[in-house]
Amino acid sequence: LPITYFRCWKWKPELASSDESEKHLAYHIHHLLRRIPTTTTRSSNKQKEEISRICVIFDMRGFSSSMLPHIHKCINILRCQYPGRAGAMCFINVPVYFTTVWKIISPWLDEEIRSKVFFAERDVDDVEKAVGFLNGMELKTGLY
């Protein structure tokens, strides 16, 4: 899976309008997806372009509950505009209180998305360790 790394401590959603944030997110997702190679298959005289799934590693250092409305908007954009693209979402450096936050966020997600969410153990604290952690999981990889 192609991987993108998201650092909460670098994200400042309050510095942009809602519309600007939405456009910014859509731009980054679109740019990421453009860089993923596509495969064209033929079956029954029909040509179909298939696109790989992606993996996002969320480093939760710097996360605050004020980010929740922005996260909700991000989730809606991903679900509506880019369905089926998520292969795995791995959360590292998760604050202790995030269990409560997850109870708020998880109902926003459908079962397909929830099944792709993984919370790494405490000793998984950087990207390389997160990739190792994910390599040990059974992930939906490849084409959707």
C-alpha positions in Angstrom: 0.0 0.0 0.0 1.2 3.5 -0.7 1.7 5.3 2.6 1.1 8.9 3.7 2.1 10.3 7.1 -0.1 12.8 8.9 1.3 14.7 11.9 -1.3 16.2 14.2 1.1 18.7 15.7 1.6 20.3 12.3 -2.1 20.6 11.5 -3.7 24.0 12.3 -7.2 23.7 10.9 -8.4 26.8 12.8 -6.2 29.0 10.6 -8.3 28.5 7.5 -11.9 28.9 6.7 -14.1 25.8 6.4 -14.2 26.1 2.6 -10.4 26.5 2.4 -9.8 23.5 4.6 -12.1 21.4 2.4 -10.3 22.5 -0.8 -6.9 21.9 0.9 -7.9 18.4 1.9 -9.4 17.5 -1.5 -6.2 18.8 -3.2 -3.9 16.6 -1.1 -6.0 13.5 -1.5 -6.3 14.1 -5.2 -2.5 14.7 -5.5 -1.8 11.5 -3.5 -4.1 9.4 -5.7 -2.6 10.8 -8.9 0.8 9.5 -7.8 -0.5 5.9 -7.4 -0.1 3.8 -10.4 -3.3 2.5 -12.0 -3.9 -0.9 -13.6 -6.1 -1.4 -16.6 -7.9 -4.7 -17.0 -10.0 -6.1 -19.7 -12.9 -8.5 -19.2 -15.8 -9.2 -21.4 -14.7 -6.5 -23.9 -14.8 -3.9 -21.2 -11.9 -1.9 -20.0 -11.7 -1.1 -16.3 -9.2 1.1 -14.6 -8.4 -0.1 -11.0 -6.7 2.1 -8.4 -4.7 0.9 -5.4 -5.8 1.5 -1.9 -3.8 3.8 0.4 -2.5 3.7 3.9 -2.5 6.7 6.2 -0.3 6.7 9.4 -1.7 9.3 11.9 0.9 10.5 14.4 -1.4 11.7 17.2 1.1 13.8 19.1 -0.4 17.3 19.4 -4.0 16.1 18.9 -6.7 18.2 20.6 -10.4 17.8 20.9 -10.8 21.1 19.0 -9.8 19.2 15.9 -12.9 16.9 16.0 -15.2 19.1 13.8 -12.5 19.2 11.2 -11.9 15.5 11.4 -15.6 14.9 10.9 -15.5 17.0 7.8 -12.4 15.1 6.5 -14.1 11.8 7.1 -17.1 13.0 5.1 -14.9 14.1 2.2 -13.1 10.8 2.2 -16.3 8.7 2.4 -18.2 10.7 -0.3 -15.5 11.8 -2.7 -13.0 8.9 -2.5 -14.9 5.8 -1.5 -13.0 2.5 -1.3 -9.6 4.2 -1.4 -8.6 3.5 2.2 -6.6 0.3 2.8 -5.5 1.0 6.3 -5.4 3.8 8.8 -2.9 3.4 11.6 -2.8 5.6 14.7 0.4 6.0 16.6 1.3 8.0 19.7 -2.3 8.0 20.7 -3.1 10.1 23.9 -4.6 8.2 26.8 -7.9 10.1 26.5 -8.3 9.1 22.8 -10.4 6.1 23.8 -13.2 8.4 24.7 -12.7 10.4 21.5 -12.8 7.2 19.4 -16.2 6.5 20.9 -17.4 9.8 19.5 -15.7 9.5 16.1 -16.4 5.8 15.3 -20.2 6.2 14.8 -19.3 8.6 11.9 -17.6 5.7 10.1 -19.2 2.8 8.4 -18.2 -0.7 9.2 -15.9 -0.9 6.1 -13.8 2.1 7.4 -13.8 0.9 11.0 -12.4 -2.4 9.9 -9.4 -0.6 8.4 -8.5 1.4 11.6 -5.6 0.1 13.7 -4.2 1.5 16.9 -0.6 0.6 17.4 0.9 -0.3 20.7 2.7 2.3 22.8 6.2 1.2 21.6 5.2 1.9 18.0 6.2 5.5 18.0 7.5 6.4 14.6 6.8 5.7 10.9 9.2 2.8 10.5 7.8 1.0 13.5 4.3 1.7 12.3 5.1 0.1 8.9 6.5 -2.9 10.7 3.3 -3.1 12.8 1.1 -2.9 9.7 3.2 -5.5 7.9 2.0 -7.9 10.7 -1.7 -7.2 10.1 -4.0 -8.7 7.6 -4.8 -5.7 5.4 -7.0 -5.3 2.4 -4.4 -4.4 -0.1 -4.3 -4.0 -3.8 -7.1 -2.9 -6.0 -10.6 -2.0 -5.0 
